[in-house]
Amino acid sequence: MMYPYITLADETEITHSQPIEENGQKCVEVHFERATEDGFLSARCLLPSYQWKFNDGFSQQEIAFFNEFLKSNAHLLYRYAEQGGVHCA
């Protein structure tokens, strides 16, 4: 399940998963999505490794921005993942 986190000024929606156990480590998947005239741009990153699972259409400049965004928000994303989303915080 993905929980809403924030919508950026350019209408990119950011959602996150519940905590996921991978190789004995607690992880959170963060999904980025923005509507276009032809469909959607989407990308997904795994925390804490900051490994991009896929990127379908976002530029390298946008991915670099998302990386910085994640570094600034990782602690909150983990907190909200544990609590079942922002609405429960």
N, C-alpha and C positions, 0 to 999 in steps of 0.2 A: 504494500500500500504506500502511496505517495501522499505527503501532506503539503499543503500550500505554505510557502514561506514569505515571498514578497514578489511584487510586480515592479519592475524597473520603469523608468521614465519612457524608454523606447518600447514598452509593452512586452518585454521579455518576462515570462513567468518563471519563477524559480520554485521548485518543489523538492522535498527530501523524503527519504525512506525512514522507516523505523530502524533501530540499530540492527545490524547484520553481523553475525559472527563469521569471520573468514580467517582460517589458519590461526585460531586462538586470539584474534584481535577484533575489537569492536569497530565496525566500519559503518559509514553512512553514505548512501548514494545520493548525489545531488543532480537534479535534472533541470536543464535550461530549455525553454521553448518559446518561440515567437512566431506568430501567424504572418504569412506573406500572401500575396495575391495568388500564388500557385500552391499553397499548402502551409507547411511549417518548417522552420529551422529548428533543429534539436541537437542537444549534446548532453552527455552524462559523465560525471566525474565521481570517482571513489575516494572518499576521505578515510584515513589520514594520508594515503599515499599520493593523492593528487594525480592519480592515473586516470586519463580520459578513456572511458570505455568506448565511446563513439562521438563523432562530430559530423552532423549532416547539415552543412550549409553555413555555419558561422565562420567568419574570417579568423585568421590567426591573431589579428589585433583584438577581436572580440574575446577570443579564448584567453588571451593574455590578461584582459580586463577581468574576466571571470575568475582566473587564478588568483588575482589580487583580492577580488571580492571574497573568494573562499577563505583565503588566509585571514582576512579580517572578521569573518563570520563563522568560522569552523566551530568555535566554542559554543555559539548559540545554536547552530545546527545540531550539534550533539545533544545539547540540553533539550531542545524541542523534540528531537527524535525519541529521546527517553520518555518524554511526557505525552507523546501522541499528537504532536503538532503545536503550533503557536496558540491556537484557541484554548488550549488546556493549561497554558503557562500562567 
